[in-house]
Amino acid sequence: MMAVGNPSDIIEFILEAGTVGIKSSVIISRTSLSSEDITKYLHILLVHDLMAYRSVDKTYQTTLKGLSYLETYNDIRSQTAPNFAQ
């Protein structure tokens, strides 16, 4: 289970989880966020075409644009992470 973090981390988690398709109830249980909060995040991701809703199986799927966002986000995060090996 993910501890509730900052919005960027939550978006990253949802997009990562959506690479295989995920139901909103699973996102809720894994993030400990309220249904209302998850609905807001999913709405933002859908409006910006980072995720798509598949009504056939009622899951959310990360789009190609969402995958590109994840790649960029992870690149930036890896470049800005503190280096404790020094």
C-alpha positions as a LaTeX table, in Angstrom:
\begin{tabular}{lrrr}
\hline
Residue & $x$ (\AA) & $y$ (\AA) & $z$ (\AA) \\
\hline
Met1 & 0.00 & 0.00 & 0.00 \\
Met2 & 1.23 & 3.46 & $-0.86$ \\
Ala3 & 1.33 & 6.08 & 1.86 \\
Val4 & $-0.54$ & 9.22 & 0.88 \\
Gly5 & 2.09 & 11.42 & $-0.72$ \\
Asn6 & 2.35 & 14.55 & $-2.74$ \\
Pro7 & 0.14 & 14.94 & $-5.83$ \\
Ser8 & 2.99 & 14.14 & $-8.25$ \\
Asp9 & 3.67 & 10.83 & $-6.51$ \\
Ile10 & $-0.03$ & 9.95 & $-6.50$ \\
Ile11 & $-0.34$ & 10.71 & $-10.21$ \\
Glu12 & 2.76 & 8.62 & $-10.89$ \\
Phe13 & 1.31 & 5.73 & $-8.89$ \\
Ile14 & $-2.03$ & 5.86 & $-10.73$ \\
Leu15 & $-0.35$ & 6.02 & $-14.14$ \\
Glu16 & 1.99 & 3.13 & $-13.26$ \\
Ala17 & $-0.94$ & 1.05 & $-12.00$ \\
Gly18 & $-2.90$ & 1.88 & $-15.13$ \\
Thr19 & $-0.33$ & 0.35 & $-17.45$ \\
Val20 & $-2.09$ & $-2.99$ & $-16.95$ \\
Gly21 & $-5.57$ & $-1.53$ & $-16.44$ \\
Ile22 & $-6.95$ & $-0.91$ & $-12.99$ \\
Lys23 & $-10.31$ & $-0.32$ & $-11.32$ \\
Ser24 & $-10.81$ & 2.79 & $-9.21$ \\
Ser25 & $-11.63$ & 0.65 & $-6.16$ \\
Val26 & $-8.17$ & $-0.92$ & $-6.35$ \\
Ile27 & $-6.54$ & 2.51 & $-6.57$ \\
Ile28 & $-8.50$ & 3.59 & $-3.51$ \\
Ser29 & $-7.43$ & 0.56 & $-1.49$ \\
Arg30 & $-3.77$ & 0.89 & $-2.49$ \\
Thr31 & $-3.48$ & 4.62 & $-1.82$ \\
Ser32 & $-5.68$ & 5.07 & 1.25 \\
Leu33 & $-7.24$ & 8.09 & $-0.45$ \\
Ser34 & $-10.95$ & 8.73 & $-0.43$ \\
Ser35 & $-13.18$ & 7.90 & $-3.35$ \\
Glu36 & $-13.73$ & 11.62 & $-3.84$ \\
Asp37 & $-9.97$ & 12.29 & $-4.04$ \\
Ile38 & $-9.36$ & 9.45 & $-6.49$ \\
Thr39 & $-12.25$ & 10.67 & $-8.65$ \\
Lys40 & $-10.60$ & 14.10 & $-8.84$ \\
Tyr41 & $-7.23$ & 12.63 & $-9.83$ \\
Leu42 & $-8.80$ & 10.35 & $-12.44$ \\
His43 & $-10.79$ & 13.26 & $-13.86$ \\
Ile44 & $-7.61$ & 15.30 & $-14.31$ \\
Leu45 & $-5.81$ & 12.38 & $-15.94$ \\
Leu46 & $-8.74$ & 11.71 & $-18.28$ \\
Val47 & $-9.15$ & 15.38 & $-19.29$ \\
His48 & $-5.45$ & 15.57 & $-20.16$ \\
Asp49 & $-5.56$ & 12.27 & $-22.09$ \\
Leu50 & $-3.08$ & 10.60 & $-19.75$ \\
Met51 & $-5.59$ & 7.83 & $-19.02$ \\
Ala52 & $-8.56$ & 6.31 & $-20.79$ \\
Tyr53 & $-11.62$ & 4.63 & $-19.30$ \\
Arg54 & $-12.57$ & 1.24 & $-20.74$ \\
Ser55 & $-16.28$ & 0.76 & $-20.15$ \\
Val56 & $-16.14$ & $-2.89$ & $-21.24$ \\
Asp57 & $-14.24$ & $-3.96$ & $-18.13$ \\
Lys58 & $-14.66$ & $-0.72$ & $-16.11$ \\
Thr59 & $-10.93$ & $-0.09$ & $-15.82$ \\
Tyr60 & $-8.62$ & 2.83 & $-16.33$ \\
Gln61 & $-5.74$ & 2.40 & $-18.76$ \\
Thr62 & $-2.66$ & 4.60 & $-19.11$ \\
Thr63 & $-2.48$ & 6.08 & $-22.62$ \\
Leu64 & 0.63 & 6.55 & $-24.76$ \\
Lys65 & 0.66 & 10.18 & $-23.64$ \\
Gly66 & 0.50 & 8.97 & $-20.03$ \\
Leu67 & 3.40 & 6.59 & $-20.61$ \\
Ser68 & 5.42 & 9.45 & $-22.11$ \\
Tyr69 & 4.60 & 11.58 & $-19.05$ \\
Leu70 & 5.77 & 8.76 & $-16.76$ \\
Glu71 & 9.03 & 8.40 & $-18.64$ \\
Thr72 & 9.73 & 12.14 & $-18.42$ \\
Tyr73 & 8.70 & 12.29 & $-14.75$ \\
Asn74 & 10.97 & 9.38 & $-13.84$ \\
Asp75 & 13.90 & 10.88 & $-15.80$ \\
Ile76 & 13.55 & 14.20 & $-13.97$ \\
Arg77 & 13.17 & 12.49 & $-10.62$ \\
Ser78 & 16.28 & 10.37 & $-11.16$ \\
Gln79 & 18.31 & 13.45 & $-12.10$ \\
Thr80 & 17.17 & 15.45 & $-9.10$ \\
Ala81 & 17.33 & 12.73 & $-6.45$ \\
Pro82 & 19.92 & 13.29 & $-3.74$ \\
Asn83 & 23.13 & 11.33 & $-4.25$ \\
Phe84 & 24.16 & 9.93 & $-0.86$ \\
Ala85 & 27.03 & 7.88 & $-2.29$ \\
Gln86 & 29.41 & 10.86 & $-2.23$ \\
\hline
\end{tabular}
